[in-house]
Amino acid sequence: MNQPRVAQIRTKLTEAFAPQRLDIVDESHKHAGHEGARGGGGHFNVMIVAEAFAGQTLIQRHRMIYTALGEELKQAIHALSIKAYTPAEF
């Protein structure tokens, strides 16, 4: 498990959304030998609950997260699975 990358993702998402809940799972080990893994990018699952997603569509929520993770998406993250909820939805 790549703790520094998980910590980077957690910091960026916490700063951007002040989530009520944030779970990040590094699944990079499941993709050993995969093209993106060879290039150094990890595979992560994110489940985030934040009021900031109220009134936003699924695509808008994903775009908000991509924006918050900007630089990490260029190298540290190869694949990102996102589940983004408002507190009421969760």
N, C-alpha and C positions, 0 to 999 in steps of 0.2 A: 504494500500500500504506500502511496506517495503522499505522506503527511504534509510536506511543504506546499504541494499543489492544492490539496484539500484546504489547508489554512488560507492560501491566497484566495481561493474561490469563496470561502466563508467570509473573509474580511471584506472583499468587494461587494458581495451580496448583502451583508449586514450593513455596510455603510450606505448602500443605495436604497435599501428597502426597510430597514429596521424590522425584520421579520419576527413574527410571534413564534414561528417554528422554522427551522432550517436543518434538513438532513442532507448530507452529501455522502455518497458511496462511491469509492474508487473501484471500478471494475476493470482496470487496465490489465490485471493479471489474466483475465479471461480472453484477452485479445493479443497475447504474445505472438509475434510473428506477423501480425496484421500490418498492412502498409503504414497506417497512421502511427501504430505503436513503434515501428522501426524508426520513424521520423522523430520520435520523442514525445508525441502527443498522447495524453491519457484519455481514458473513457470514464465518464462520470455520470451518475444519476443524481439529480437534485430534486428535492421536494421542498417547496417554500410556501409559507403562509404569511401573507402581508396585506395590510389594508391598501397598499399602493395599487393593488390589482383590481380594486373595485371599479366597475364600469368599463373595464378593458376586455377586449376579446382575447381568445386564446393566442392568436397570432400577435396581438399587441403586447401581451404579457411576455411571450418568448422574445420579442424584439427588445423589450425593456431589459430583460436579463442579458441578452447578447450585448447590448450597449454597455451595461454595467461591467461585463467581463471582458470587454474590448481586447486588450493586449493578450490576455490569457488565451483567447480563442485563436490567436495567430500562431502560437507555438505549444503552450502547455496543455491545451485541450484539443483533442482530435474529434471526440464524439461527446455529445451532451444530451442526456435525456432529461426533460423538464416536466415537472408537475407543479403548477403554480395555482394557488388557491387564495381566495379572500378568507378572512376568519369565519365569515358566515357560511361559506361553502365547505369549509373544513369541519 
